[in-house]
Amino acid sequence: MPSEVLFIGGAVFTGSGEPQRGVAVAVTGGRITAVVPEADAEALAGPDTRRVDLAGALLSPGFQDAHIHPISGGVESLQCDLTASENAADAVRLIAEYAAAAPAEPWILGGGWSMDHFPGGAPTRGLIDAVTLDRPVLLMSRDHHSTWANTAAIRAAGLDAETPDPEDGRIEREADGFPAGTFHEGAGALFDHVKPALSEELIYRGLLRAQDDLIAQGITGWQDAWVGADGPGAGTLEAYERAIDEGTLKVHVVGSQWWERDRGIEQIAEKIARRDTREASGTADRFSLGTVKMMVDGVAENFTAAMIEPYLDEQGHSTCNHGISFIAPEILEAAVTQLDAAGMQVHFHALGDRAVRDALDAVAAARAANGVSDARHHLAHLQVVTEEDAKRFAEVDATANMQMLWATHEEQLDTLTLPFLQDGAVNRQYPFGDLERGGARLAAGSDWPVSTADPLAAIHIGVTRVGPEIDAEPLGGATQQLALSTALAAYTSGTAYVNHRDHDTGSIREGYLANLVVISPNPFDLDPEALHTARVRETWIEGDLVYARAE
């Protein structure tokens, strides 16, 4: 049978190693049917074959994001979106403009503000009050670990100087103890009982908006790092299932069921049941629920990432603060062991070195109790990892889920994080090179909307350890740089492995789904410093062209 689509005229990255040159890729029925020398390509063509001339571009497996929040990103883009703000004044301007444009909304919700735009990473209620005093305003930070509120929202929630910090969070306070306007980690949940719930329609629109944006960046599958029945994950399961029913979900998705950290191992049975129901639906190949997301700690910018050594104060002296462990190590080990025994994957948020160690200990305990499994547990973020723990990933068979975009000197890291970490910590920031040399499997994700979902932007930094507009030395030194082929594999075959989709995605080989991306110019033809200039030209899903960049 003649091929329906034939890709010619460019290099082919098959999912690992250096790209192949002088080959053609044939597609029929949504799958790759041949990878042959280009001289043999015409033998696969027929009168109706669509020839795609790569014109020197790179053909790659479609990108897969191993840690992303697409629905919240899509929803926030439809609300008060501050992601484009360049400073504090700009953020306030956007709030004022949104408030004027949406006078009927009882609460102004959204997010995207950046901590480094505000002194101490903590914006105050008065900034919003100056432009929007009459309505409650609640805005998530770009990293979703802090919430910015105005006075009306604080009053509506019944919060005052006597309100204690929750165990899993912290309230920034004024001199008299009244909330100053920033609520870190679990303190943001103090508004849950009064803020309006998102409508099913908005959640669904957010999913479709996100899908369009992500496909345009070459992303053909992902692991949603927060789905659930309650809290911020409410409505996500229904949105995905509606998209399947209506035929609008084009990508394949692994849903990470949110571990409710105010509960214990009794919730495991619910998560297994939800997975099994999804499996029985007959559409789990499009959307599955075999993963549990466990948030082990917070983030370093607000001193909630769990560290072995304590944070420093502004004078450089050690404090008593080691961050927050959201799940006690003994509960973590027991839960992971039970989930592993049930065939569930665990997706850890582990940012500080103590959180990384606790997560690896939990995986090791599961291996000791259950033996080898195919659960494919993975640890995301990995900002600070000790040398000895970098070697343990291979030992316990845990995958390193990298957010490569963050591995560079930039304002937030250099002003809100590094000055408050112990001496030498700069050399342990995102030690991807050490992880690779230690034999760890590598996957890649963006954590969008925390930062851009663009895999090519992340790969640039994974390779160079320096952002395009940043005049600095490579973060952690050249030893932490990755080869381009390694970084690209992490975003394709590496994440396909984590997503249990390496049997039919993440590689260009016969029989695999034709989930493909065309990248121009070919990044392998660029100097490392120019990698960020490469762009997605086309995205194909199951043999269909679903995105083409306007020339």
DRENTI-618583 format. One line per field, with one value per residue (C-alpha): residue number from 0; chain; x, y, z. Coordinates in nm, 4 decimals. Each point is the difference from the previous one (the first is absolute). Layout:
N
seq NUM,...
mol A,...
X X,...
Y Y,...
Z Z,...
***
This chain:
551
seq 0,1,2,3,4,5,6,7,8,9,10,11,12,13,14,15,16,17,18,19,20,21,22,23,24,25,26,27,28,29,30,31,32,33,34,35,36,37,38,39,40,41,42,43,44,45,46,47,48,49,50,51,52,53,54,55,56,57,58,59,60,61,62,63,64,65,66,67,68,69,70,71,72,73,74,75,76,77,78,79,80,81,82,83,84,85,86,87,88,89,90,91,92,93,94,95,96,97,98,99,100,101,102,103,104,105,106,107,108,109,110,111,112,113,114,115,116,117,118,119,120,121,122,123,124,125,126,127,128,129,130,131,132,133,134,135,136,137,138,139,140,141,142,143,144,145,146,147,148,149,150,151,152,153,154,155,156,157,158,159,160,161,162,163,164,165,166,167,168,169,170,171,172,173,174,175,176,177,178,179,180,181,182,183,184,185,186,187,188,189,190,191,192,193,194,195,196,197,198,199,200,201,202,203,204,205,206,207,208,209,210,211,212,213,214,215,216,217,218,219,220,221,222,223,224,225,226,227,228,229,230,231,232,233,234,235,236,237,238,239,240,241,242,243,244,245,246,247,248,249,250,251,252,253,254,255,256,257,258,259,260,261,262,263,264,265,266,267,268,269,270,271,272,273,274,275,276,277,278,279,280,281,282,283,284,285,286,287,288,289,290,291,292,293,294,295,296,297,298,299,300,301,302,303,304,305,306,307,308,309,310,311,312,313,314,315,316,317,318,319,320,321,322,323,324,325,326,327,328,329,330,331,332,333,334,335,336,337,338,339,340,341,342,343,344,345,346,347,348,349,350,351,352,353,354,355,356,357,358,359,360,361,362,363,364,365,366,367,368,369,370,371,372,373,374,375,376,377,378,379,380,381,382,383,384,385,386,387,388,389,390,391,392,393,394,395,396,397,398,399,400,401,402,403,404,405,406,407,408,409,410,411,412,413,414,415,416,417,418,419,420,421,422,423,424,425,426,427,428,429,430,431,432,433,434,435,436,437,438,439,440,441,442,443,444,445,446,447,448,449,450,451,452,453,454,455,456,457,458,459,460,461,462,463,464,465,466,467,468,469,470,471,472,473,474,475,476,477,478,479,480,481,482,483,484,485,486,487,488,489,490,491,492,493,494,495,496,497,498,499,500,501,502,503,504,505,506,507,508,509,510,511,512,513,514,515,516,517,518,519,520,521,522,523,524,525,526,527,528,529,530,531,532,533,534,535,536,537,538,539,540,541,542,543,544,545,546,547,548,549,550
mol A,A,A,A,A,A,A,A,A,A,A,A,A,A,A,A,A,A,A,A,A,A,A,A,A,A,A,A,A,A,A,A,A,A,A,A,A,A,A,A,A,A,A,A,A,A,A,A,A,A,A,A,A,A,A,A,A,A,A,A,A,A,A,A,A,A,A,A,A,A,A,A,A,A,A,A,A,A,A,A,A,A,A,A,A,A,A,A,A,A,A,A,A,A,A,A,A,A,A,A,A,A,A,A,A,A,A,A,A,A,A,A,A,A,A,A,A,A,A,A,A,A,A,A,A,A,A,A,A,A,A,A,A,A,A,A,A,A,A,A,A,A,A,A,A,A,A,A,A,A,A,A,A,A,A,A,A,A,A,A,A,A,A,A,A,A,A,A,A,A,A,A,A,A,A,A,A,A,A,A,A,A,A,A,A,A,A,A,A,A,A,A,A,A,A,A,A,A,A,A,A,A,A,A,A,A,A,A,A,A,A,A,A,A,A,A,A,A,A,A,A,A,A,A,A,A,A,A,A,A,A,A,A,A,A,A,A,A,A,A,A,A,A,A,A,A,A,A,A,A,A,A,A,A,A,A,A,A,A,A,A,A,A,A,A,A,A,A,A,A,A,A,A,A,A,A,A,A,A,A,A,A,A,A,A,A,A,A,A,A,A,A,A,A,A,A,A,A,A,A,A,A,A,A,A,A,A,A,A,A,A,A,A,A,A,A,A,A,A,A,A,A,A,A,A,A,A,A,A,A,A,A,A,A,A,A,A,A,A,A,A,A,A,A,A,A,A,A,A,A,A,A,A,A,A,A,A,A,A,A,A,A,A,A,A,A,A,A,A,A,A,A,A,A,A,A,A,A,A,A,A,A,A,A,A,A,A,A,A,A,A,A,A,A,A,A,A,A,A,A,A,A,A,A,A,A,A,A,A,A,A,A,A,A,A,A,A,A,A,A,A,A,A,A,A,A,A,A,A,A,A,A,A,A,A,A,A,A,A,A,A,A,A,A,A,A,A,A,A,A,A,A,A,A,A,A,A,A,A,A,A,A,A,A,A,A,A,A,A,A,A,A,A,A,A,A,A,A,A,A,A,A,A,A,A,A,A,A,A,A,A,A,A,A,A,A,A,A,A,A,A,A,A,A,A,A,A,A,A,A,A,A,A,A,A,A,A,A,A,A,A,A,A,A,A,A,A,A,A,A,A,A,A,A,A,A,A,A,A,A,A,A,A,A,A,A,A,A,A,A,A
X 0.0000,0.1446,0.0834,-0.2451,0.2766,0.3694,0.2533,0.3126,0.2809,0.1129,0.1657,-0.1944,0.0444,-0.1353,-0.0308,0.3593,0.3525,0.1035,-0.2487,-0.0029,0.0586,-0.0995,-0.3057,-0.3724,-0.2910,-0.3239,-0.3370,-0.3225,-0.3079,0.1357,0.3137,0.3564,0.0319,0.3610,0.3277,0.2082,0.2883,-0.1342,0.1080,-0.2646,-0.2765,-0.1765,-0.0649,-0.2291,-0.1929,-0.3193,-0.2007,-0.1714,0.3019,0.0560,0.3672,0.1277,0.3282,0.1814,0.2319,0.2817,-0.2175,0.0092,-0.2732,-0.0356,-0.2452,-0.2622,0.0975,-0.1566,-0.0157,0.0593,-0.1230,-0.2547,-0.3220,-0.1834,-0.3467,0.1072,0.2213,-0.2842,-0.2501,0.2347,0.0553,-0.3770,-0.0019,0.2145,0.3244,0.3168,0.2544,0.0981,0.0671,0.3547,0.0022,-0.2242,-0.1521,-0.0779,-0.1764,-0.2121,-0.0861,-0.1197,-0.2158,-0.1595,-0.0659,-0.1559,-0.2199,-0.1258,-0.0689,-0.1859,-0.2205,-0.2532,0.2429,-0.0501,0.3590,0.3038,0.1947,0.3081,0.3734,0.3420,0.1794,0.3720,0.1541,0.3137,-0.2116,-0.0761,0.2231,0.0611,-0.2151,-0.3136,-0.2428,-0.2251,-0.3767,0.0311,0.1311,-0.3274,-0.2117,0.1264,-0.1745,-0.2641,-0.1276,-0.3634,0.0320,0.2028,0.3081,0.1920,0.2970,0.2369,0.3718,0.1601,0.1361,-0.3369,0.1611,-0.1215,-0.3266,-0.0422,-0.3178,-0.1489,-0.1682,-0.3489,0.1008,0.1717,-0.3094,-0.2321,0.1972,-0.0205,0.3762,0.1674,0.3014,-0.1206,-0.0146,0.2784,0.2283,-0.1165,0.2406,0.0740,0.0316,0.0875,-0.1739,0.2065,-0.0986,0.0067,0.1487,-0.3231,-0.0383,-0.2724,0.0484,0.2178,-0.1423,0.2197,-0.0898,0.2568,-0.0745,-0.2925,-0.0872,-0.1582,-0.2646,-0.1350,-0.2103,-0.1467,-0.3212,-0.0942,0.1458,-0.2343,0.0529,0.1010,-0.2828,0.0116,-0.0132,0.2992,0.2049,-0.0853,0.0813,0.3276,0.0929,-0.0693,0.1819,0.3029,-0.0056,0.0121,0.2892,0.1961,-0.0481,0.1408,0.3139,0.0319,-0.1465,-0.2026,-0.0421,0.0456,-0.0260,-0.2420,0.1577,-0.3236,-0.3325,-0.2523,-0.3513,0.0446,0.1882,0.1921,-0.0337,-0.3788,-0.1558,0.3154,-0.1047,-0.3360,0.1639,0.2241,-0.2847,-0.2222,0.2764,0.0227,-0.3770,-0.0137,0.3070,0.1955,0.2904,0.2680,0.2958,0.0533,0.0024,0.1096,-0.1848,0.1858,-0.2571,0.0712,0.1088,-0.1999,0.2637,-0.2504,-0.1033,0.1911,0.0268,-0.3771,-0.0280,0.1957,-0.3033,-0.1865,0.2819,0.0304,-0.3765,0.0127,0.2836,-0.1893,-0.3172,0.1961,0.1651,-0.3396,-0.1271,0.1786,0.1607,0.2904,0.2341,-0.0996,-0.0265,0.1203,0.0119,0.2696,0.2149,-0.0118,0.1606,0.1617,0.1234,0.2843,0.1037,-0.0431,0.2361,0.3232,-0.1137,-0.2372,0.2222,-0.2389,0.2170,0.1211,0.3761,0.2544,0.1848,-0.2008,-0.0687,0.2040,-0.1420,0.0674,0.3273,0.1221,-0.0522,-0.1588,-0.3614,-0.2059,-0.2027,0.0575,-0.3139,-0.3180,-0.0464,-0.3644,-0.0037,0.1743,0.2719,-0.1647,-0.3340,0.1793,0.1735,-0.3176,-0.2065,0.2531,0.0426,-0.3751,-0.0407,0.2923,-0.1485,-0.3249,0.1810,-0.0434,0.2695,0.1069,0.0863,0.1883,0.0389,0.3457,0.1895,0.2292,0.2703,-0.1825,-0.3166,0.2007,0.1559,-0.3381,-0.1506,0.2914,-0.0229,-0.3687,0.0685,0.2785,-0.2400,-0.2521,0.2650,0.1096,-0.3566,-0.1338,0.2990,0.0465,-0.3072,-0.0904,-0.1561,0.2598,-0.0015,0.1471,0.1182,-0.0671,0.1816,0.3181,0.1361,0.2454,0.1300,0.2991,0.2780,-0.0763,-0.3722,0.0650,0.1466,-0.2990,-0.2499,0.1433,0.0332,-0.3703,-0.1144,-0.1552,-0.0152,0.1278,-0.2756,0.1864,-0.1310,0.2992,-0.1213,0.0746,0.3656,0.1458,0.0934,-0.2952,-0.1510,-0.2215,0.2691,0.2775,-0.1925,-0.2610,0.1700,0.3792,0.0733,-0.2009,0.1606,0.3136,0.3408,0.0577,-0.3695,0.0404,0.1953,-0.2865,-0.2756,-0.1781,0.2969,-0.1197,0.3514,0.0637,-0.3312,0.0842,0.3489,-0.1548,-0.2085,-0.3378,-0.2709,-0.0888,-0.3402,-0.0974,-0.2897,-0.0801,-0.2285,-0.1957,-0.1530,0.2816,0.2219,-0.0293,-0.0925,0.2335,0.2249,0.2520,0.0475,0.0611,0.2366,0.2091,0.0626,0.0456,0.2846,0.1573,-0.1116,-0.0353,-0.3166,0.0091,-0.0183,0.2176,0.3642,0.1235,0.2065,-0.1745,-0.1945,0.1848,0.2821,0.0458,-0.0092,-0.3763,-0.0612,-0.1758,0.0659,-0.2701,-0.0879,-0.0412,-0.2247,-0.2125,-0.0304,-0.1227,-0.2861,-0.0931,0.0915,0.0797,-0.3434,-0.1630,0.1622,-0.1314,-0.3452,0.0021,-0.0314,0.3426,-0.1572,-0.1576,0.1215,0.3173,0.2004,-0.0025,-0.0158,-0.2277,-0.3337,0.0118,-0.2648,0.0825,0.0173,0.2671,0.1423,0.1930,0.2599,0.1613,0.2812,0.1365,0.1364,0.2844,0.1263,0.0059,0.2608,-0.1184,-0.0437,-0.2477,-0.2175,-0.2794,-0.0452,-0.1341,-0.3791,-0.2720,-0.1089,-0.2594,-0.1617,-0.1530,-0.2172,-0.0794,0.0895,-0.2099,0.1478,-0.1454,0.2200,0.1980,0.1853,-0.1039,0.2919
Y 0.0000,0.3431,0.2326,0.2742,0.2371,-0.0024,0.2184,0.0719,0.2517,0.0308,-0.1703,-0.2387,-0.0186,-0.3443,0.0552,-0.0625,0.0546,0.2241,0.0693,-0.2111,0.1772,-0.1038,-0.1974,0.0302,-0.0772,-0.1458,0.0210,-0.1893,-0.0424,0.2291,-0.2071,-0.0008,-0.2724,0.0379,0.1785,-0.0520,0.1552,0.3005,-0.1589,-0.2678,0.2392,0.0205,-0.3727,0.0704,0.2771,-0.0111,0.2539,0.1319,0.0021,0.3300,0.0880,0.2210,0.1645,0.0681,0.2361,-0.0622,0.0038,-0.2719,-0.2613,-0.1160,-0.2001,0.2310,0.1534,-0.1377,0.2051,-0.2037,0.2632,0.2596,0.1659,0.0596,0.0656,0.2571,0.1620,0.0131,0.1281,0.2711,0.1205,0.0593,0.1845,0.2848,-0.1079,0.1628,-0.2206,0.2795,0.2507,0.1336,0.1509,0.0786,0.3102,-0.1913,-0.2720,0.2586,0.1617,-0.3323,-0.0563,0.3432,-0.0583,-0.3397,0.1369,0.2751,-0.2461,-0.2489,0.2111,-0.2795,-0.2562,-0.0183,-0.1188,0.0691,-0.3226,-0.0925,-0.0089,0.0240,0.2595,-0.0493,0.0029,0.1828,0.3046,0.0686,0.0650,-0.3301,-0.1734,0.1089,0.2526,0.1885,0.0410,0.3760,-0.0255,-0.1573,0.2132,0.3088,-0.1097,-0.2509,0.0542,-0.1009,-0.3574,-0.2935,-0.0763,-0.3275,-0.0632,-0.2967,0.0555,-0.1250,-0.3032,-0.0637,-0.0174,0.3390,0.1948,0.3783,0.1431,0.3417,0.1207,-0.0864,-0.3630,-0.0185,0.1414,-0.2302,-0.3015,0.1195,0.0274,0.2367,0.0390,-0.2894,-0.2476,-0.2558,-0.1255,-0.3414,-0.2901,-0.0106,0.3724,0.3482,0.3392,0.3112,0.2519,0.3692,0.1370,-0.0597,-0.3543,0.0748,-0.1863,0.2100,-0.1479,-0.3009,-0.3521,-0.2736,-0.3652,-0.1400,0.3447,0.0698,-0.2609,0.2331,0.1566,-0.3247,0.0243,0.3405,0.0380,-0.1032,-0.3405,-0.0150,-0.0921,-0.3253,0.2001,0.2167,-0.3063,-0.1660,0.3133,0.0235,-0.3542,0.0646,0.3343,-0.1678,-0.2846,0.2437,0.1908,-0.3143,-0.1649,0.3167,-0.0643,-0.3548,-0.1725,-0.3101,-0.1539,0.0871,-0.1014,0.2313,0.0493,0.0809,-0.1652,-0.0860,0.0115,0.2802,0.3255,0.1552,-0.3259,0.0065,-0.0298,-0.1144,-0.3633,0.1030,0.2397,-0.2703,-0.2490,0.2557,0.0687,-0.3720,-0.0292,0.3016,-0.1066,0.3141,-0.1570,-0.0374,-0.0826,-0.2923,0.0817,-0.1685,0.1503,0.0193,-0.0347,0.2538,-0.1407,0.1854,0.0733,0.0590,-0.3639,-0.3267,-0.3358,-0.0519,0.1994,-0.2603,-0.2218,0.2931,0.0705,-0.3627,-0.0153,0.3162,-0.1449,-0.3254,0.1793,0.1982,-0.3194,-0.1625,0.2950,-0.1196,0.3416,-0.0221,0.0030,0.3654,0.0900,-0.2219,0.0399,-0.2420,0.2645,0.1706,0.3420,0.0465,0.3468,-0.0643,0.3623,0.3586,0.2371,0.1701,0.3555,0.0022,-0.2251,-0.2991,-0.2354,-0.2695,0.0295,-0.2097,0.3139,0.2975,0.3164,0.3115,0.3335,0.3321,0.0364,-0.3406,-0.1761,-0.3439,-0.0055,-0.2815,-0.0277,-0.3142,0.0543,-0.2045,-0.3714,-0.0291,-0.3769,-0.1640,-0.2436,-0.3006,0.0774,0.0582,-0.3384,-0.1854,0.1707,-0.0485,-0.3655,-0.0589,0.1947,-0.1838,-0.3349,0.1030,0.0862,0.3741,0.2444,0.2719,0.3450,0.1950,0.3743,0.0011,0.3253,0.0210,-0.2565,-0.1317,-0.0525,-0.1771,-0.2288,-0.0768,-0.0838,-0.2256,-0.1709,-0.0635,-0.1531,-0.2118,-0.1229,-0.0956,-0.1902,-0.1830,-0.0993,-0.0739,-0.0824,0.1372,0.1661,0.1844,0.2950,0.2467,0.2382,0.3430,0.3038,0.3458,0.3336,-0.1188,0.3463,-0.1142,-0.3579,-0.1265,-0.1789,-0.3299,0.0213,0.0801,-0.3512,-0.1634,0.0630,-0.2872,-0.2184,0.0223,0.0345,0.3453,0.2406,0.3568,0.2283,0.3178,0.3530,0.1127,0.3559,0.0843,-0.1056,0.3449,0.3060,0.2410,0.2660,-0.2220,-0.2594,0.2512,0.2314,-0.2160,-0.3376,-0.0222,0.2651,-0.2044,-0.3394,-0.1367,0.0563,-0.2275,-0.0448,0.1814,-0.3002,-0.2353,0.1895,-0.2285,-0.2412,-0.1659,-0.0908,-0.1843,-0.1820,-0.1124,-0.1154,-0.1881,-0.2024,0.1591,-0.0226,0.3517,0.1431,0.3641,0.2297,0.3674,0.0450,0.2455,0.2454,0.0483,0.0697,-0.0363,-0.3415,0.0434,-0.3088,0.1702,0.2857,-0.2557,-0.2056,0.3102,0.0414,-0.3726,0.0076,0.3368,0.0614,0.3673,0.1800,0.1801,0.3500,-0.0709,0.1026,-0.2579,-0.3118,-0.3353,-0.0792,-0.2711,0.0007,-0.1703,-0.3446,0.0354,0.0677,-0.2646,-0.0986,0.1140,-0.3595,-0.0790,0.3003,-0.0733,-0.3666,0.1011,0.1940,-0.2850,-0.3597,0.0807,0.1342,-0.2680,-0.2513,0.1795,0.0147,-0.3741,0.0980,-0.1069,-0.2916,0.2298,0.3591,0.1922,-0.1583,-0.0042,-0.3633,-0.2317,-0.0649,0.3059,0.2697,0.2819,0.2608,0.2209,0.3496,0.1898,0.2381,0.2764,0.0738,-0.3404,0.0550,-0.2433,0.2462,0.2917,0.1166,-0.0729,0.3733,0.0202,-0.2978,0.2287,0.1218,-0.3392,-0.0072,-0.2568,0.0159,-0.2771,-0.2400,-0.3289,-0.2263,-0.3514,0.0992,0.3179,0.3476,0.1787,0.3096,0.1912,0.3190,0.2983,0.1077
Z 0.0000,-0.0926,0.2849,0.0882,0.1147,-0.0825,0.1821,-0.2031,-0.0210,0.3596,0.2943,0.2247,0.3770,0.0847,0.3756,0.1066,-0.1241,-0.2847,-0.2801,-0.3112,-0.3273,-0.3473,0.1111,-0.0682,0.2313,-0.1335,0.1759,-0.0672,0.2166,0.2672,0.0554,-0.1220,-0.2585,-0.1110,0.0656,-0.3125,-0.1917,-0.1873,-0.3274,0.0623,0.0978,-0.3342,0.0108,0.2954,-0.1751,-0.1991,-0.1975,0.3118,0.2321,0.1760,-0.0169,0.2811,-0.0943,0.3250,-0.1875,0.2449,0.3117,0.2660,0.0303,0.3608,0.2055,0.1459,0.3312,0.3168,0.3187,0.3158,0.2470,-0.1033,0.1199,-0.3276,0.1343,0.2580,-0.2629,-0.2481,0.2557,0.1264,-0.3543,-0.0114,0.3349,0.1386,-0.1632,0.1349,-0.1760,-0.2389,0.2812,0.0059,0.3490,0.2967,-0.1560,-0.3157,0.1994,0.1793,-0.3331,-0.1399,0.3092,-0.0415,-0.3688,0.0637,0.2781,-0.2299,-0.2796,0.2228,0.2296,0.0550,0.1425,0.3797,0.0559,-0.2157,-0.0351,-0.1996,0.0422,-0.1561,0.2149,0.0487,0.3472,-0.1116,-0.0917,0.3679,0.3041,0.1769,-0.2604,0.1870,-0.1559,0.2401,0.0170,-0.0323,-0.3565,-0.1113,0.2308,-0.1812,-0.3198,0.1125,0.3518,-0.0309,-0.1291,0.1355,-0.2072,0.0228,-0.2290,-0.0051,-0.0447,-0.3169,0.1848,0.1707,0.3424,0.1215,-0.0143,-0.0177,0.1529,0.0529,0.3171,-0.1243,-0.0528,0.3396,0.1710,-0.1961,0.1216,0.3608,0.0405,0.2424,0.2273,0.2150,-0.2907,0.0549,-0.2733,-0.1229,0.0468,-0.3725,-0.0697,0.1147,0.0021,-0.0669,0.2699,0.0734,0.3227,0.1952,-0.1332,-0.2546,-0.3311,-0.2300,-0.3194,-0.0884,0.1087,-0.0607,-0.0755,0.2033,0.1360,-0.3376,0.0844,0.2700,-0.2773,-0.1335,0.2020,-0.1422,-0.3481,-0.2827,-0.1589,-0.3632,-0.2326,-0.1946,-0.3220,0.0938,0.0950,-0.3308,-0.1983,0.1891,-0.1007,-0.3673,0.0094,0.1582,-0.2513,-0.2913,0.1558,0.0833,-0.3375,-0.1573,0.2034,-0.1312,0.3063,-0.0886,0.3458,0.3636,0.3623,0.1792,0.3415,0.1844,-0.0640,0.2656,0.1283,0.2528,0.0570,-0.2900,-0.1923,0.0103,-0.3423,-0.1767,-0.0367,-0.1391,-0.2473,-0.1426,-0.0220,-0.1705,-0.2510,-0.0738,-0.0400,-0.2318,-0.1973,0.0836,0.1929,-0.2651,0.2244,0.2373,0.3710,0.3199,0.2940,0.3316,0.2759,0.2714,0.3365,0.2645,0.2590,0.2806,-0.0346,0.0255,-0.1699,0.0204,-0.3250,-0.1961,-0.0562,-0.1566,-0.2407,-0.1053,-0.0577,-0.2099,-0.2066,-0.0532,-0.1046,-0.2568,-0.1270,-0.0402,-0.2055,-0.3109,-0.0534,0.2456,-0.2982,-0.0383,0.3697,0.2849,0.3779,0.1081,0.1727,0.3404,0.0496,0.3413,0.0881,0.2395,0.0598,-0.1188,-0.1797,0.0975,-0.0753,0.2959,0.2144,-0.0087,-0.2066,0.2408,0.0505,0.1858,0.1125,0.1325,-0.1960,0.0720,0.1124,-0.1728,0.1927,-0.1163,0.3332,0.0282,0.1112,0.1471,-0.3208,-0.2073,-0.2104,0.0128,-0.0563,-0.0975,0.0477,0.2951,-0.1174,0.1654,-0.1684,-0.3296,0.0154,0.0960,-0.2700,-0.2783,0.0930,-0.0182,-0.3233,-0.1581,0.1014,-0.1702,-0.3232,0.0470,-0.1046,0.2448,-0.1336,0.2675,0.0317,0.1638,-0.0190,0.3044,0.0730,0.3082,-0.2058,-0.2707,0.2612,0.1599,-0.3393,-0.0955,0.3403,-0.0637,-0.3409,0.1501,0.2699,-0.2674,-0.1952,0.3156,0.0829,-0.3470,-0.2151,-0.3488,-0.1491,-0.3167,0.1821,-0.1345,0.2961,-0.0708,0.1942,-0.1419,0.0460,0.1759,0.0702,0.2661,-0.0022,0.1961,-0.1855,0.1717,-0.0769,-0.3665,-0.0247,0.1715,-0.2815,-0.2032,0.3088,0.0867,-0.3647,0.0389,-0.2942,0.0276,-0.1310,-0.0995,-0.0401,-0.2034,-0.0528,0.3635,-0.0096,-0.0560,0.1969,-0.0057,0.2265,0.2118,0.0645,0.0581,0.2333,0.1754,0.0249,-0.0219,0.2684,0.2497,-0.0685,0.1575,-0.1590,-0.2981,-0.0773,-0.3317,-0.1290,0.0877,-0.1859,-0.2456,-0.0331,-0.3213,-0.1122,0.3260,-0.0339,-0.3523,0.0980,0.2914,-0.2430,0.0698,-0.2610,-0.1112,-0.0868,-0.0496,0.0756,0.0307,0.3039,-0.2190,0.0848,0.2535,-0.3009,-0.3748,-0.1342,-0.3001,-0.0105,-0.2277,0.2470,0.2748,-0.2123,-0.0715,0.3739,0.0599,-0.2504,0.0883,0.3630,-0.0979,-0.1078,-0.3383,0.1515,0.3030,0.0382,0.2502,0.0366,-0.0480,0.3155,0.1907,-0.2550,-0.3349,0.1631,0.0390,-0.3696,-0.2076,-0.3596,-0.2399,-0.0849,0.3714,0.0649,-0.3063,0.0974,0.3457,-0.1596,-0.2357,0.0783,0.3643,0.0798,-0.2137,0.2350,0.3087,-0.1565,-0.0800,-0.3653,-0.1202,-0.1860,-0.2600,0.0514,0.0725,-0.2816,-0.3773,-0.0965,-0.1909,0.1677,0.2257,-0.0098,-0.2393,0.2775,-0.1495,0.0115,-0.2664,0.1454,-0.2050,-0.0158,0.0922,0.3535,-0.0664,-0.2628,0.2463,0.2479,0.3558,0.0706,-0.2890,0.0904,0.1184,-0.3585,-0.1101,-0.0356,-0.0490,-0.3634,0.0052,0.2454,-0.1132,0.2130,-0.1218,-0.3531,-0.0095,-0.0285,0.3036,0.0035,-0.2608,0.0822,-0.2060,-0.2156
***
